[in-house]
């Protein structure tokens, strides 16, 4: 299984836009743990740090 780098950016965007800071922190932790465990080394396209930054910047 692989994942495009832009998908990690979209996930990040959704997390930063979440209105509840407690839920936002839980989502971020879960995303980090799940992606690291399941998709380590299998994210295609752009670098993970770029996707993360894109997600933050594109929140509208």
Biopython code that builds the backbone (N, CA, C, O; Angstrom):
import numpy as np
from Bio.PDB.StructureBuilder import StructureBuilder

atoms = [
    (1, "UNK", "N", (0.836, -1.173, 0.000)),
    (1, "UNK", "CA", (0.000, 0.000, 0.000)),
    (1, "UNK", "C", (0.884, 1.242, 0.000)),
    (1, "UNK", "O", (1.867, 1.313, 0.739)),
    (2, "UNK", "N", (0.534, 2.211, -0.826)),
    (2, "UNK", "CA", (1.258, 3.472, -0.867)),
    (2, "UNK", "C", (0.269, 4.625, -0.738)),
    (2, "UNK", "O", (-0.944, 4.439, -0.844)),
    (3, "UNK", "N", (0.802, 5.804, -0.510)),
    (3, "UNK", "CA", (-0.022, 6.989, -0.333)),
    (3, "UNK", "C", (0.686, 8.156, -0.995)),
    (3, "UNK", "O", (1.901, 8.300, -0.854)),
    (4, "UNK", "N", (-0.031, 8.973, -1.699)),
    (4, "UNK", "CA", (0.563, 10.164, -2.302)),
    (4, "UNK", "C", (0.841, 11.193, -1.211)),
    (4, "UNK", "O", (0.068, 11.331, -0.262)),
    (5, "UNK", "N", (1.938, 11.904, -1.354)),
    (5, "UNK", "CA", (2.319, 12.925, -0.377)),
    (5, "UNK", "C", (1.262, 13.985, -0.187)),
    (5, "UNK", "O", (1.110, 14.524, 0.909)),
    (6, "UNK", "N", (0.523, 14.293, -1.248)),
    (6, "UNK", "CA", (-0.516, 15.321, -1.124)),
    (6, "UNK", "C", (-1.626, 14.900, -0.173)),
    (6, "UNK", "O", (-2.294, 15.750, 0.416)),
    (7, "UNK", "N", (-1.828, 13.602, -0.018)),
    (7, "UNK", "CA", (-2.857, 13.125, 0.907)),
    (7, "UNK", "C", (-2.467, 13.462, 2.342)),
    (7, "UNK", "O", (-3.329, 13.826, 3.143)),
    (8, "UNK", "N", (-1.188, 13.348, 2.678)),
    (8, "UNK", "CA", (-0.763, 13.720, 4.029)),
    (8, "UNK", "C", (-0.998, 15.207, 4.260)),
    (8, "UNK", "O", (-1.337, 15.621, 5.369)),
    (9, "UNK", "N", (-0.817, 16.010, 3.215)),
    (9, "UNK", "CA", (-1.110, 17.439, 3.319)),
    (9, "UNK", "C", (-2.583, 17.709, 3.539)),
    (9, "UNK", "O", (-2.949, 18.584, 4.323)),
    (10, "UNK", "N", (-3.427, 16.963, 2.854)),
    (10, "UNK", "CA", (-4.871, 17.113, 3.033)),
    (10, "UNK", "C", (-5.286, 16.717, 4.452)),
    (10, "UNK", "O", (-6.129, 17.373, 5.063)),
    (11, "UNK", "N", (-4.697, 15.654, 4.965)),
    (11, "UNK", "CA", (-4.992, 15.248, 6.341)),
    (11, "UNK", "C", (-4.588, 16.350, 7.309)),
    (11, "UNK", "O", (-5.341, 16.693, 8.220)),
    (12, "UNK", "N", (-3.398, 16.901, 7.109)),
    (12, "UNK", "CA", (-2.903, 17.980, 7.967)),
    (12, "UNK", "C", (-3.844, 19.184, 7.907)),
    (12, "UNK", "O", (-4.151, 19.787, 8.936)),
    (13, "UNK", "N", (-4.293, 19.526, 6.720)),
    (13, "UNK", "CA", (-5.197, 20.657, 6.539)),
    (13, "UNK", "C", (-6.478, 20.449, 7.359)),
    (13, "UNK", "O", (-6.933, 21.356, 8.055)),
    (14, "UNK", "N", (-7.039, 19.267, 7.269)),
    (14, "UNK", "CA", (-8.247, 18.973, 8.023)),
    (14, "UNK", "C", (-8.030, 19.050, 9.521)),
    (14, "UNK", "O", (-8.906, 19.500, 10.259)),
    (15, "UNK", "N", (-6.874, 18.616, 9.967)),
    (15, "UNK", "CA", (-6.571, 18.647, 11.400)),
    (15, "UNK", "C", (-6.426, 20.082, 11.886)),
    (15, "UNK", "O", (-7.002, 20.442, 12.913)),
    (16, "UNK", "N", (-5.666, 20.911, 11.168)),
    (16, "UNK", "CA", (-5.463, 22.294, 11.623)),
    (16, "UNK", "C", (-6.758, 23.097, 11.595)),
    (16, "UNK", "O", (-6.901, 24.055, 12.354)),
    (17, "UNK", "N", (-7.693, 22.727, 10.744)),
    (17, "UNK", "CA", (-8.956, 23.452, 10.662)),
    (17, "UNK", "C", (-9.972, 23.017, 11.723)),
    (17, "UNK", "O", (-10.992, 23.679, 11.911)),
    (18, "UNK", "N", (-9.700, 21.920, 12.408)),
    (18, "UNK", "CA", (-10.651, 21.432, 13.405)),
    (18, "UNK", "C", (-10.759, 22.445, 14.544)),
    (18, "UNK", "O", (-9.741, 22.894, 15.071)),
    (19, "UNK", "N", (-11.989, 22.809, 14.925)),
    (19, "UNK", "CA", (-12.176, 23.862, 15.919)),
    (19, "UNK", "C", (-11.800, 23.486, 17.365)),
    (19, "UNK", "O", (-11.480, 24.368, 18.162)),
    (20, "UNK", "N", (-11.833, 22.217, 17.702)),
    (20, "UNK", "CA", (-11.569, 21.787, 19.076)),
    (20, "UNK", "C", (-10.088, 21.449, 19.246)),
    (20, "UNK", "O", (-9.613, 20.490, 18.637)),
    (21, "UNK", "N", (-9.340, 22.212, 20.061)),
    (21, "UNK", "CA", (-7.902, 21.970, 20.210)),
    (21, "UNK", "C", (-7.557, 20.600, 20.812)),
    (21, "UNK", "O", (-6.525, 20.019, 20.475)),
    (22, "UNK", "N", (-8.396, 20.095, 21.681)),
    (22, "UNK", "CA", (-8.147, 18.779, 22.274)),
    (22, "UNK", "C", (-8.281, 17.700, 21.201)),
    (22, "UNK", "O", (-7.425, 16.824, 21.078)),
    (23, "UNK", "N", (-9.341, 17.772, 20.443)),
    (23, "UNK", "CA", (-9.565, 16.803, 19.354)),
    (23, "UNK", "C", (-8.473, 16.940, 18.295)),
    (23, "UNK", "O", (-7.993, 15.941, 17.757)),
    (24, "UNK", "N", (-8.081, 18.184, 17.997)),
    (24, "UNK", "CA", (-7.030, 18.446, 17.014)),
    (24, "UNK", "C", (-5.730, 17.750, 17.431)),
    (24, "UNK", "O", (-5.065, 17.133, 16.598)),
    (25, "UNK", "N", (-5.368, 17.844, 18.698)),
    (25, "UNK", "CA", (-4.148, 17.200, 19.203)),
    (25, "UNK", "C", (-4.244, 15.685, 19.090)),
    (25, "UNK", "O", (-3.273, 15.027, 18.718)),
    (26, "UNK", "N", (-5.413, 15.127, 19.410)),
    (26, "UNK", "CA", (-5.603, 13.673, 19.298)),
    (26, "UNK", "C", (-5.517, 13.204, 17.850)),
    (26, "UNK", "O", (-4.925, 12.165, 17.557)),
    (27, "UNK", "N", (-6.117, 13.984, 16.946)),
    (27, "UNK", "CA", (-6.056, 13.638, 15.524)),
    (27, "UNK", "C", (-4.619, 13.679, 15.011)),
    (27, "UNK", "O", (-4.197, 12.794, 14.265)),
    (28, "UNK", "N", (-3.875, 14.694, 15.405)),
    (28, "UNK", "CA", (-2.476, 14.827, 14.973)),
    (28, "UNK", "C", (-1.643, 13.647, 15.466)),
    (28, "UNK", "O", (-0.857, 13.073, 14.712)),
    (29, "UNK", "N", (-1.820, 13.295, 16.724)),
    (29, "UNK", "CA", (-1.089, 12.153, 17.289)),
    (29, "UNK", "C", (-1.453, 10.866, 16.555)),
    (29, "UNK", "O", (-0.576, 10.076, 16.207)),
    (30, "UNK", "N", (-2.732, 10.660, 16.325)),
    (30, "UNK", "CA", (-3.181, 9.461, 15.622)),
    (30, "UNK", "C", (-2.656, 9.395, 14.202)),
    (30, "UNK", "O", (-2.230, 8.337, 13.739)),
    (31, "UNK", "N", (-2.685, 10.530, 13.507)),
    (31, "UNK", "CA", (-2.166, 10.570, 12.130)),
    (31, "UNK", "C", (-0.684, 10.218, 12.111)),
    (31, "UNK", "O", (-0.237, 9.415, 11.291)),
    (32, "UNK", "N", (0.062, 10.816, 13.008)),
    (32, "UNK", "CA", (1.501, 10.547, 13.072)),
    (32, "UNK", "C", (1.784, 9.064, 13.324)),
    (32, "UNK", "O", (2.617, 8.455, 12.652)),
    (33, "UNK", "N", (1.084, 8.501, 14.293)),
    (33, "UNK", "CA", (1.318, 7.100, 14.653)),
    (33, "UNK", "C", (0.888, 6.147, 13.539)),
    (33, "UNK", "O", (1.621, 5.216, 13.205)),
    (34, "UNK", "N", (-0.272, 6.369, 12.973)),
    (34, "UNK", "CA", (-0.785, 5.471, 11.938)),
    (34, "UNK", "C", (0.070, 5.546, 10.676)),
    (34, "UNK", "O", (0.448, 4.515, 10.120)),
    (35, "UNK", "N", (0.373, 6.753, 10.226)),
    (35, "UNK", "CA", (1.176, 6.879, 9.012)),
    (35, "UNK", "C", (2.569, 6.302, 9.208)),
    (35, "UNK", "O", (3.103, 5.645, 8.314)),
    (36, "UNK", "N", (3.156, 6.542, 10.364)),
    (36, "UNK", "CA", (4.499, 6.007, 10.625)),
    (36, "UNK", "C", (4.491, 4.478, 10.644)),
    (36, "UNK", "O", (5.402, 3.839, 10.118)),
    (37, "UNK", "N", (3.469, 3.907, 11.247)),
    (37, "UNK", "CA", (3.406, 2.446, 11.377)),
    (37, "UNK", "C", (3.045, 1.768, 10.058)),
    (37, "UNK", "O", (3.693, 0.796, 9.670)),
    (38, "UNK", "N", (2.039, 2.256, 9.376)),
    (38, "UNK", "CA", (1.517, 1.576, 8.194)),
    (38, "UNK", "C", (2.196, 1.966, 6.895)),
    (38, "UNK", "O", (2.310, 1.147, 5.983)),
    (39, "UNK", "N", (2.642, 3.199, 6.804)),
    (39, "UNK", "CA", (3.100, 3.683, 5.501)),
    (39, "UNK", "C", (4.543, 4.159, 5.486)),
    (39, "UNK", "O", (4.939, 4.873, 4.564)),
    (40, "UNK", "N", (5.329, 3.791, 6.465)),
    (40, "UNK", "CA", (6.716, 4.226, 6.523)),
    (40, "UNK", "C", (7.455, 3.863, 5.235)),
    (40, "UNK", "O", (7.556, 2.691, 4.873)),
    (41, "UNK", "N", (7.960, 4.870, 4.563)),
    (41, "UNK", "CA", (8.711, 4.641, 3.330)),
    (41, "UNK", "C", (7.861, 4.399, 2.104)),
    (41, "UNK", "O", (8.400, 4.115, 1.034)),
    (42, "UNK", "N", (6.558, 4.501, 2.224)),
    (42, "UNK", "CA", (5.684, 4.226, 1.086)),
    (42, "UNK", "C", (4.788, 5.406, 0.722)),
    (42, "UNK", "O", (3.695, 5.223, 0.186)),
    (43, "UNK", "N", (5.255, 6.614, 1.014)),
    (43, "UNK", "CA", (4.511, 7.811, 0.629)),
    (43, "UNK", "C", (5.157, 8.363, -0.635)),
    (43, "UNK", "O", (6.348, 8.670, -0.656)),
    (44, "UNK", "N", (4.366, 8.481, -1.671)),
    (44, "UNK", "CA", (4.865, 8.880, -2.988)),
    (44, "UNK", "C", (4.676, 10.369, -3.252)),
    (44, "UNK", "O", (3.832, 11.023, -2.640)),
    (45, "UNK", "N", (5.459, 10.877, -4.154)),
    (45, "UNK", "CA", (5.242, 12.242, -4.638)),
    (45, "UNK", "C", (6.134, 13.260, -3.977)),
    (45, "UNK", "O", (7.292, 13.416, -4.365)),
    (46, "UNK", "N", (5.619, 13.953, -2.987)),
    (46, "UNK", "CA", (6.381, 15.018, -2.349)),
    (46, "UNK", "C", (6.840, 14.580, -0.970)),
    (46, "UNK", "O", (6.284, 13.653, -0.381)),
    (47, "UNK", "N", (7.847, 15.248, -0.470)),
    (47, "UNK", "CA", (8.386, 14.919, 0.852)),
    (47, "UNK", "C", (7.341, 15.189, 1.923)),
    (47, "UNK", "O", (6.529, 16.105, 1.799)),
    (48, "UNK", "N", (7.372, 14.387, 2.964)),
    (48, "UNK", "CA", (6.404, 14.488, 4.043)),
    (48, "UNK", "C", (6.396, 15.868, 4.694)),
    (48, "UNK", "O", (5.329, 16.409, 4.984)),
    (49, "UNK", "N", (7.576, 16.441, 4.924)),
    (49, "UNK", "CA", (7.626, 17.748, 5.574)),
    (49, "UNK", "C", (7.012, 18.835, 4.702)),
    (49, "UNK", "O", (6.420, 19.782, 5.221)),
    (50, "UNK", "N", (7.145, 18.712, 3.394)),
    (50, "UNK", "CA", (6.537, 19.674, 2.471)),
    (50, "UNK", "C", (5.020, 19.516, 2.493)),
    (50, "UNK", "O", (4.295, 20.511, 2.499)),
    (51, "UNK", "N", (4.541, 18.291, 2.504)),
    (51, "UNK", "CA", (3.099, 18.051, 2.567)),
    (51, "UNK", "C", (2.512, 18.598, 3.859)),
    (51, "UNK", "O", (1.427, 19.180, 3.853)),
    (52, "UNK", "N", (3.216, 18.414, 4.958)),
    (52, "UNK", "CA", (2.750, 18.920, 6.241)),
    (52, "UNK", "C", (2.660, 20.444, 6.211)),
    (52, "UNK", "O", (1.667, 21.025, 6.648)),
    (53, "UNK", "N", (3.692, 21.076, 5.700)),
    (53, "UNK", "CA", (3.716, 22.546, 5.628)),
    (53, "UNK", "C", (2.620, 23.054, 4.693)),
    (53, "UNK", "O", (1.959, 24.049, 4.989)),
    (54, "UNK", "N", (2.431, 22.376, 3.576)),
    (54, "UNK", "CA", (1.372, 22.754, 2.631)),
    (54, "UNK", "C", (0.017, 22.711, 3.332)),
    (54, "UNK", "O", (-0.809, 23.606, 3.152)),
    (55, "UNK", "N", (-0.207, 21.672, 4.126)),
    (55, "UNK", "CA", (-1.456, 21.549, 4.851)),
    (55, "UNK", "C", (-1.696, 22.710, 5.800)),
    (55, "UNK", "O", (-2.822, 23.190, 5.934)),
    (56, "UNK", "N", (-0.644, 23.157, 6.452)),
    (56, "UNK", "CA", (-0.763, 24.296, 7.361)),
    (56, "UNK", "C", (-1.059, 25.586, 6.589)),
    (56, "UNK", "O", (-1.925, 26.366, 6.984)),
    (57, "UNK", "N", (-0.346, 25.800, 5.502)),
    (57, "UNK", "CA", (-0.482, 27.041, 4.744)),
    (57, "UNK", "C", (-1.801, 27.128, 3.977)),
    (57, "UNK", "O", (-2.311, 28.225, 3.751)),
    (58, "UNK", "N", (-2.348, 26.000, 3.580)),
    (58, "UNK", "CA", (-3.535, 26.025, 2.735)),
    (58, "UNK", "C", (-4.847, 25.959, 3.510)),
    (58, "UNK", "O", (-5.900, 25.683, 2.935)),
    (59, "UNK", "N", (-4.783, 26.208, 4.788)),
    (59, "UNK", "CA", (-5.998, 26.075, 5.586)),
    (59, "UNK", "C", (-7.030, 27.169, 5.328)),
    (59, "UNK", "O", (-8.113, 27.156, 5.913)),
    (60, "UNK", "N", (-6.706, 28.083, 4.483)),
    (60, "UNK", "CA", (-7.707, 29.034, 4.037)),
    (60, "UNK", "C", (-7.587, 30.338, 4.647)),
    (60, "UNK", "O", (-8.379, 31.234, 4.351)),
]
sb = StructureBuilder()
sb.init_structure("model")
sb.init_model(0)
sb.init_chain("A")
sb.init_seg("    ")
for serial, (resi, resn, name, xyz) in enumerate(atoms, 1):
    if name == "N":
        sb.init_residue(resn, " ", resi, " ")
    sb.init_atom(name, np.array(xyz, "f"), 0.0, 1.0, " ", f" {name:<3s}", serial, name[0])
structure = sb.get_structure()
